[in-house]
Amino acid sequence: MKDTLITAKQKKWALGTLLACFLVAFGINLGAIISYGTPWYEIFTQIGFVVVITVGLYIICGIVAAIVCLIRKACGKCRG
C-alpha cells in the first residue's frame, strides 16, 4: 500500500470549505425560520438537519473539485 501525505494547504482548503458549507446550511435554516415565521429556538432544534445539509454540500464541493482536477489533469495542469 502507498502512503499518502495531506499538505497543510489541503487541510486549510478542506476546513475552509467545510466552514463555508456550514455557514450556507445555517443561512438556509435561518432563511426558512424567517420565511415561515417559526420560533427562533428552531435554530437549535434543527441543528441536525443543518449538519446533514453541511455534509451534503461538502460532498458536492468535493465532487466538483475532483472533476475540475480531472479536467486540469487532462490538460496537464493539475498538481495533485
N, CA, C and O atoms as a MOPAC input file, in Angstrom:
PM7 MOZYME 1SCF
protein

 N      0.82400 1    -1.17700 1     0.00000 1
 C      0.00000 1     0.00000 1     0.00000 1
 C      0.87000 1     1.24200 1     0.00000 1
 O      1.95300 1     1.26000 1     0.58400 1
 N      0.39000 1     2.26300 1    -0.65100 1
 C      1.15600 1     3.50200 1    -0.75200 1
 C      0.67500 1     4.49500 1     0.30600 1
 O     -0.52700 1     4.71100 1     0.46500 1
 N      1.62200 1     5.09700 1     1.02800 1
 C      1.28100 1     6.13700 1     1.99800 1
 C      1.00000 1     7.43400 1     1.27300 1
 O      1.61900 1     7.74000 1     0.25400 1
 N      0.06200 1     8.19200 1     1.80700 1
 C     -0.26300 1     9.48700 1     1.21500 1
 C      0.04200 1    10.58300 1     2.22400 1
 O      0.07900 1    10.34600 1     3.43100 1
 N      0.25700 1    11.77300 1     1.71100 1
 C      0.56800 1    12.91600 1     2.54600 1
 C     -0.43500 1    14.01900 1     2.25600 1
 O     -0.62200 1    14.42300 1     1.10800 1
 N     -1.07000 1    14.49300 1     3.29900 1
 C     -2.00900 1    15.60100 1     3.15400 1
 C     -1.27400 1    16.87100 1     3.57200 1
 O     -0.81000 1    16.98400 1     4.70600 1
 N     -1.17300 1    17.81400 1     2.65900 1
 C     -0.42600 1    19.03300 1     2.93600 1
 C     -1.26100 1    19.99500 1     3.77100 1
 O     -2.47900 1    19.85400 1     3.87800 1
 N     -0.58200 1    20.97200 1     4.35800 1
 C     -1.26900 1    21.98800 1     5.15400 1
 C     -2.24000 1    22.78600 1     4.27900 1
 O     -3.31200 1    23.18200 1     4.73800 1
 N     -1.86900 1    23.01700 1     3.04000 1
 C     -2.73900 1    23.75300 1     2.11800 1
 C     -4.03800 1    22.98000 1     1.88000 1
 O     -5.11400 1    23.57600 1     1.84500 1
 N     -3.94400 1    21.67900 1     1.71800 1
 C     -5.13200 1    20.85000 1     1.50500 1
 C     -6.01200 1    20.83100 1     2.74800 1
 O     -7.23900 1    20.85600 1     2.64500 1
 N     -5.38700 1    20.78600 1     3.92400 1
 C     -6.15300 1    20.81200 1     5.16800 1
 C     -6.88100 1    22.13800 1     5.33000 1
 O     -8.04300 1    22.15900 1     5.73400 1
 N     -6.21200 1    23.24900 1     5.01900 1
 C     -6.84400 1    24.56300 1     5.11700 1
 C     -8.00700 1    24.67600 1     4.14200 1
 O     -9.05800 1    25.22100 1     4.48000 1
 N     -7.81600 1    24.15500 1     2.92100 1
 C     -8.89200 1    24.20400 1     1.93400 1
 C    -10.08800 1    23.39600 1     2.42300 1
 O    -11.23000 1    23.84300 1     2.31300 1
 N     -9.82800 1    22.21700 1     2.95800 1
 C    -10.91300 1    21.34600 1     3.42700 1
 C    -11.66100 1    21.98900 1     4.59400 1
 O    -12.89100 1    21.97500 1     4.62900 1
 N    -10.92000 1    22.55100 1     5.54400 1
 C    -11.55600 1    23.18200 1     6.69000 1
 C    -12.34000 1    24.43100 1     6.27700 1
 O    -13.45100 1    24.66000 1     6.75500 1
 N    -11.76200 1    25.22400 1     5.39800 1
 C    -12.45900 1    26.41700 1     4.90600 1
 C    -13.72000 1    26.06800 1     4.13400 1
 O    -14.74600 1    26.73400 1     4.26800 1
 N    -13.63600 1    25.02500 1     3.32900 1
 C    -14.79500 1    24.57300 1     2.57100 1
 C    -15.88500 1    24.04500 1     3.49700 1
 O    -17.06700 1    24.32000 1     3.29500 1
 N    -15.48300 1    23.29000 1     4.50800 1
 C    -16.45400 1    22.77000 1     5.46900 1
 C    -17.13100 1    23.91300 1     6.22700 1
 O    -18.34300 1    23.88200 1     6.44400 1
 N    -16.36200 1    24.90600 1     6.62500 1
 C    -16.92800 1    26.06600 1     7.31900 1
 C    -17.89500 1    26.82000 1     6.40800 1
 O    -18.97400 1    27.22300 1     6.84400 1
 N    -17.51400 1    27.01100 1     5.15300 1
 C    -18.39400 1    27.69600 1     4.20700 1
 C    -19.69000 1    26.91600 1     4.00400 1
 O    -20.76800 1    27.50700 1     3.94100 1
 N    -19.59000 1    25.60200 1     3.90100 1
 C    -20.78900 1    24.76600 1     3.74800 1
 C    -21.68400 1    24.87900 1     4.96900 1
 O    -22.90600 1    24.94500 1     4.83500 1
 N    -21.09200 1    24.90300 1     6.16900 1
 C    -21.88500 1    25.05100 1     7.38700 1
 C    -22.59300 1    26.39900 1     7.40500 1
 O    -23.76900 1    26.48000 1     7.76100 1
 N    -21.88500 1    27.45500 1     7.02400 1
 C    -22.49600 1    28.78000 1     7.02300 1
 C    -23.64100 1    28.87400 1     6.01400 1
 O    -24.65700 1    29.51600 1     6.28200 1
 N    -23.47800 1    28.23800 1     4.86200 1
 C    -24.55800 1    28.21200 1     3.87000 1
 C    -25.76200 1    27.45300 1     4.42500 1
 O    -26.89600 1    27.91800 1     4.31000 1
 N    -25.51900 1    26.28700 1     5.02600 1
 C    -26.61600 1    25.49000 1     5.58900 1
 C    -27.29700 1    26.24400 1     6.72700 1
 O    -28.52300 1    26.22000 1     6.83900 1
 N    -26.51800 1    26.91100 1     7.56900 1
 C    -27.08000 1    27.69800 1     8.66300 1
 C    -27.91500 1    28.85200 1     8.10800 1
 O    -28.97600 1    29.17500 1     8.64200 1
 N    -27.42200 1    29.46800 1     7.02900 1
 C    -28.17500 1    30.54900 1     6.38300 1
 C    -29.48300 1    30.06400 1     5.78900 1
 O    -30.49600 1    30.76100 1     5.84500 1
 N    -29.45900 1    28.86200 1     5.21600 1
 C    -30.69500 1    28.27600 1     4.69100 1
 C    -31.69200 1    28.06900 1     5.82400 1
 O    -32.87600 1    28.37400 1     5.67700 1
 N    -31.21800 1    27.55100 1     6.95400 1
 C    -32.07300 1    27.33300 1     8.11300 1
 C    -32.62900 1    28.65600 1     8.62500 1
 O    -33.82100 1    28.76600 1     8.91500 1
 N    -31.77500 1    29.64100 1     8.73300 1
 C    -32.19900 1    30.95800 1     9.20000 1
 C    -33.23000 1    31.57300 1     8.25300 1
 O    -34.21700 1    32.16300 1     8.69200 1
 N    -32.98700 1    31.42700 1     6.95300 1
 C    -33.94600 1    31.93300 1     5.97000 1
 C    -35.29300 1    31.24000 1     6.06800 1
 O    -36.33800 1    31.87700 1     5.92900 1
 N    -35.27000 1    29.94000 1     6.30700 1
 C    -36.52400 1    29.19300 1     6.45200 1
 C    -37.26800 1    29.62300 1     7.71200 1
 O    -38.49400 1    29.72900 1     7.70500 1
 N    -36.53200 1    29.86900 1     8.78900 1
 C    -37.16600 1    30.31900 1    10.03000 1
 C    -37.84900 1    31.66500 1     9.82900 1
 O    -38.97400 1    31.87300 1    10.28400 1
 N    -37.17100 1    32.56700 1     9.15100 1
 C    -37.75400 1    33.89200 1     8.89300 1
 C    -38.91800 1    33.77900 1     7.92000 1
 O    -39.96900 1    34.38700 1     8.12200 1
 N    -38.72300 1    32.99300 1     6.85900 1
 C    -39.74100 1    32.87400 1     5.81600 1
 C    -41.04200 1    32.25600 1     6.33600 1
 O    -42.13300 1    32.72000 1     6.00300 1
 N    -40.91800 1    31.21800 1     7.14600 1
 C    -42.11100 1    30.52500 1     7.62600 1
 C    -42.60900 1    31.03800 1     8.97000 1
 O    -43.64500 1    30.59000 1     9.46200 1
 N    -41.87700 1    31.97600 1     9.56700 1
 C    -42.32300 1    32.57400 1    10.81900 1
 C    -42.34100 1    31.61000 1    11.99000 1
 O    -43.18200 1    31.72900 1    12.88000 1
 N    -41.42000 1    30.65600 1    11.99700 1
 C    -41.36000 1    29.69700 1    13.10400 1
 C    -40.58000 1    30.30100 1    14.27500 1
 O    -39.88100 1    31.29900 1    14.10300 1
 N    -40.69400 1    29.70700 1    15.44700 1
 C    -39.98500 1    30.24200 1    16.62100 1
 C    -38.46500 1    30.17500 1    16.44800 1
 O    -37.94500 1    29.31400 1    15.73900 1
 N    -37.77400 1    31.09100 1    17.10300 1
 C    -36.32500 1    31.20400 1    16.95900 1
 C    -35.56400 1    30.03300 1    17.56600 1
 O    -34.41400 1    29.79500 1    17.19900 1
 N    -36.18600 1    29.29400 1    18.49200 1
 C    -35.46500 1    28.15700 1    19.05400 1
 C    -35.24400 1    27.06000 1    18.01500 1
 O    -34.50500 1    26.10700 1    18.26200 1
 N    -35.88500 1    27.19400 1    16.85500 1
 C    -35.66200 1    26.24600 1    15.75900 1
 C    -34.20600 1    26.25900 1    15.29000 1
 O    -33.73200 1    25.28200 1    14.71100 1
 N    -33.50200 1    27.35600 1    15.53800 1
 C    -32.08000 1    27.41100 1    15.18000 1
 C    -31.32500 1    26.27800 1    15.87100 1
 O    -30.43200 1    25.66900 1    15.28200 1
 N    -31.68800 1    26.00000 1    17.11700 1
 C    -31.00300 1    24.96500 1    17.88300 1
 C    -31.60700 1    23.58400 1    17.67400 1
 O    -30.88600 1    22.58700 1    17.64600 1
 N    -32.91400 1    23.52200 1    17.52900 1
 C    -33.55600 1    22.21300 1    17.41800 1
 C    -33.34800 1    21.57500 1    16.04800 1
 O    -33.45400 1    20.35700 1    15.91300 1
 N    -33.05900 1    22.37000 1    15.05100 1
 C    -32.86200 1    21.85400 1    13.69500 1
 C    -31.39300 1    21.71200 1    13.32200 1
 O    -31.06900 1    21.55600 1    12.14500 1
 N    -30.49500 1    21.76400 1    14.31300 1
 C    -29.06400 1    21.70200 1    14.03500 1
 C    -28.66700 1    20.38300 1    13.36900 1
 O    -27.70400 1    20.34500 1    12.60400 1
 N    -29.39000 1    19.31900 1    13.64700 1
 C    -29.10800 1    18.03500 1    12.98900 1
 C    -29.29400 1    18.12100 1    11.48300 1
 O    -28.48200 1    17.60200 1    10.71800 1
 N    -30.37100 1    18.78200 1    11.06100 1
 C    -30.59700 1    18.97100 1     9.63100 1
 C    -29.52700 1    19.86900 1     9.02200 1
 O    -29.10500 1    19.66100 1     7.88500 1
 N    -29.09200 1    20.86300 1     9.78300 1
 C    -28.03400 1    21.75700 1     9.30500 1
 C    -26.74600 1    20.95800 1     9.07900 1
 O    -26.04900 1    21.17600 1     8.08800 1
 N    -26.43300 1    20.04700 1     9.97900 1
 C    -25.22900 1    19.22300 1     9.83700 1
 C    -25.35200 1    18.30700 1     8.62100 1
 O    -24.38800 1    18.13500 1     7.87500 1
 N    -26.52500 1    17.72000 1     8.42000 1
 C    -26.73900 1    16.84900 1     7.25700 1
 C    -26.59200 1    17.63800 1     5.95900 1
 O    -25.96000 1    17.16400 1     5.01400 1
 N    -27.16500 1    18.82500 1     5.90700 1
 C    -27.03400 1    19.67200 1     4.71800 1
 C    -25.57800 1    20.07700 1     4.51800 1
 O    -25.09600 1    20.13200 1     3.38600 1
 N    -24.87500 1    20.36100 1     5.61800 1
 C    -23.45600 1    20.72000 1     5.53600 1
 C    -22.65400 1    19.58700 1     4.90600 1
 O    -21.83700 1    19.82400 1     4.01600 1
 N    -22.87900 1    18.36800 1     5.35800 1
 C    -22.15400 1    17.21800 1     4.80900 1
 C    -22.49800 1    17.03000 1     3.33400 1
 O    -21.61700 1    16.74800 1     2.52200 1
 N    -23.76000 1    17.18200 1     2.99000 1
 C    -24.15800 1    17.06600 1     1.58700 1
 C    -23.48900 1    18.10600 1     0.70500 1
 O    -23.00100 1    17.78700 1    -0.38000 1
 N    -23.46700 1    19.34100 1     1.16700 1
 C    -22.80000 1    20.40100 1     0.40800 1
 C    -21.30500 1    20.14700 1     0.29000 1
 O    -20.71100 1    20.40900 1    -0.75700 1
 N    -20.69100 1    19.63800 1     1.35800 1
 C    -19.25800 1    19.34100 1     1.34800 1
 C    -18.94300 1    18.23400 1     0.34600 1
 O    -17.93600 1    18.29400 1    -0.36000 1
 N    -19.80300 1    17.23400 1     0.29100 1
 C    -19.60400 1    16.15400 1    -0.68300 1
 C    -19.73200 1    16.68600 1    -2.10200 1
 O    -18.94900 1    16.31800 1    -2.97800 1
 N    -20.70700 1    17.54200 1    -2.33200 1
 C    -20.87900 1    18.15000 1    -3.65700 1
 C    -19.64800 1    18.96700 1    -4.02500 1
 O    -19.17200 1    18.89700 1    -5.15800 1
 N    -19.12600 1    19.74600 1    -3.06800 1
 C    -17.91200 1    20.52600 1    -3.33000 1
 C    -16.73300 1    19.62000 1    -3.66100 1
 O    -15.93600 1    19.93600 1    -4.54400 1
 N    -16.61900 1    18.50000 1    -2.96000 1
 C    -15.54700 1    17.54900 1    -3.24000 1
 C    -15.66200 1    16.93800 1    -4.62100 1
 O    -14.65900 1    16.76000 1    -5.31200 1
 N    -16.87900 1    16.61800 1    -5.02600 1
 C    -17.09500 1    16.05400 1    -6.36300 1
 C    -16.73300 1    17.07800 1    -7.43000 1
 O    -16.07800 1    16.74600 1    -8.41800 1
 N    -17.16000 1    18.32000 1    -7.23200 1
 C    -16.83900 1    19.38100 1    -8.19900 1
 C    -15.32100 1    19.59100 1    -8.26200 1
 O    -14.76100 1    19.74200 1    -9.34800 1
 N    -14.65500 1    19.60200 1    -7.10300 1
 C    -13.20000 1    19.77200 1    -7.07800 1
 C    -12.49800 1    18.61600 1    -7.79400 1
 O    -11.51600 1    18.83400 1    -8.50400 1
 N    -12.99000 1    17.40500 1    -7.61300 1
 C    -12.39800 1    16.25400 1    -8.28600 1
 C    -12.57900 1    16.34500 1    -9.80100 1
 O    -11.66800 1    16.01700 1   -10.56200 1
 N    -13.74400 1    16.78700 1   -10.22700 1
 C    -13.99000 1    16.94600 1   -11.66600 1
 C    -13.07000 1    18.00500 1   -12.24600 1
 O    -12.49400 1    17.81600 1   -13.31700 1
 N    -12.93300 1    19.12800 1   -11.53400 1
 C    -12.04000 1    20.20400 1   -12.00200 1
 C    -10.60600 1    19.69300 1   -12.08200 1
 O     -9.89200 1    19.98200 1   -13.04300 1
 N    -10.18400 1    18.93100 1   -11.07100 1
 C     -8.82600 1    18.38100 1   -11.07400 1
 C     -8.62400 1    17.40900 1   -12.23900 1
 O     -7.57100 1    17.41700 1   -12.87600 1
 N     -9.62200 1    16.57800 1   -12.51800 1
 C     -9.51400 1    15.65100 1   -13.63700 1
 C     -9.41400 1    16.38900 1   -14.96300 1
 O     -8.66500 1    15.98600 1   -15.85300 1
 N    -10.17800 1    17.47500 1   -15.08900 1
 C    -10.11000 1    18.26800 1   -16.31800 1
 C     -8.73700 1    18.92300 1   -16.44500 1
 O     -8.14900 1    18.94500 1   -17.52700 1
 N     -8.22900 1    19.45900 1   -15.32800 1
 C     -6.89300 1    20.06600 1   -15.36100 1
 C     -5.81700 1    19.01900 1   -15.64400 1
 O     -4.85700 1    19.28800 1   -16.36600 1
 N     -5.98100 1    17.82500 1   -15.07400 1
 C     -5.00400 1    16.76400 1   -15.28900 1
 C     -4.99700 1    16.36200 1   -16.76100 1
 O     -3.94500 1    16.06400 1   -17.32600 1
 N     -6.16300 1    16.35600 1   -17.36900 1
 C     -6.24000 1    16.01500 1   -18.79100 1
 C     -5.51500 1    17.07200 1   -19.62400 1
 O     -4.98600 1    16.77600 1   -20.69600 1
 N     -5.49800 1    18.29500 1   -19.12400 1
 C     -4.79400 1    19.37400 1   -19.82400 1
 C     -3.35100 1    19.50800 1   -19.34400 1
 O     -2.59200 1    20.30300 1   -19.89900 1
 N     -2.95600 1    18.73800 1   -18.31400 1
 C     -1.60100 1    18.77100 1   -17.80800 1
 C     -1.32900 1    19.87300 1   -16.80700 1
 O     -0.18000 1    20.28700 1   -16.65300 1
 N     -2.37700 1    20.37300 1   -16.10300 1
 C     -2.20200 1    21.49300 1   -15.18900 1
 C     -2.51700 1    21.17000 1   -13.73200 1
 O     -2.41000 1    22.06200 1   -12.89000 1
 N     -2.89400 1    19.95800 1   -13.39900 1
 C     -3.23600 1    19.60600 1   -12.02500 1
 C     -1.99200 1    19.16900 1   -11.26700 1
 O     -1.20100 1    18.37100 1   -11.76800 1
 N     -1.82300 1    19.69300 1   -10.06200 1
 C     -0.63700 1    19.37800 1    -9.25900 1
 C     -0.85800 1    18.18700 1    -8.33800 1
 O      0.09600 1    17.72600 1    -7.71100 1
 N     -2.05600 1    17.68100 1    -8.23500 1
 C     -2.23600 1    16.50500 1    -7.40500 1
 C     -3.24600 1    16.69200 1    -6.37300 1
 O     -3.50800 1    15.77800 1    -5.59200 1

